Amino acid sequence: MIHREEIETSIRIEPGVLTLYAVSVKGEPNQISLFETHASPAAYQAHLQLEHFKKYGSATATMVKSVRLIEAEPLVLGAK
């Protein structure tokens, strides 16, 4: 799946990408949300310009029905 390739590449090669999660709505596998954490706004902008992200965007362009970017301030983040 292209999500896995793009996420694994971003995490591996981009120091500004802190987390990338792809999830689907339970019972609705075609409704996918992405949760991304970047070190800075500049890191996010850099992420959008890299070839592997552009490849992902081209590959999923016909699948994406809408995009809504929600900027958030971290309160409590945890991972194991």
C-alpha positions in Angstrom: 0.0 0.0 0.0 1.4 3.4 -0.9 0.6 4.8 2.6 3.1 2.4 4.1 5.9 3.3 1.6 5.4 7.1 2.0 5.2 6.9 5.8 8.2 4.6 6.1 10.3 6.8 3.8 9.3 10.0 5.5 10.2 8.7 9.0 13.5 7.2 7.7 14.9 10.1 5.7 13.2 13.3 7.0 14.5 14.6 10.4 11.6 17.1 10.6 9.0 14.3 10.4 8.3 13.2 14.0 5.2 11.0 13.5 3.0 9.9 10.7 -0.1 7.8 11.4 -2.7 6.6 8.8 -6.0 5.3 10.3 -9.3 4.4 8.8 -12.7 4.8 10.3 -13.8 1.6 11.9 -16.1 -0.3 9.4 -15.2 2.3 6.7 -11.8 1.3 5.3 -12.0 3.9 2.5 -12.3 6.8 5.0 -8.7 7.5 5.9 -7.2 10.1 8.2 -3.6 11.0 8.6 -2.1 12.4 11.8 1.3 14.0 11.3 3.7 15.7 13.7 6.5 17.8 12.3 9.3 19.6 14.1 8.3 22.9 12.7 6.2 24.6 10.0 9.3 24.7 7.8 9.7 20.9 8.2 6.1 20.4 7.1 6.7 22.6 4.0 9.9 20.7 3.2 8.0 17.4 3.5 5.5 18.5 0.9 8.3 19.2 -1.6 10.1 15.9 -1.5 9.9 13.4 -4.4 8.5 10.5 -2.4 5.6 12.8 -1.1 4.9 14.0 -4.6 4.8 10.4 -5.8 2.3 9.6 -3.1 0.2 12.6 -4.0 0.1 11.6 -7.7 -0.7 8.0 -6.9 -3.6 8.9 -4.5 -5.0 12.0 -6.4 -8.0 10.2 -7.8 -8.8 8.5 -4.5 -8.8 11.7 -2.3 -12.2 13.3 -2.1 -11.3 16.0 0.4 -8.4 17.4 2.4 -8.8 19.3 5.6 -5.6 20.5 7.3 -6.1 21.1 11.0 -3.2 22.8 12.8 -3.0 21.8 16.5 -0.9 22.7 19.5 0.4 19.7 21.3 -0.9 19.2 24.9 0.2 15.7 25.8 1.8 13.3 23.4 2.9 9.8 24.3 4.3 6.8 22.5 5.9 3.5 23.5 
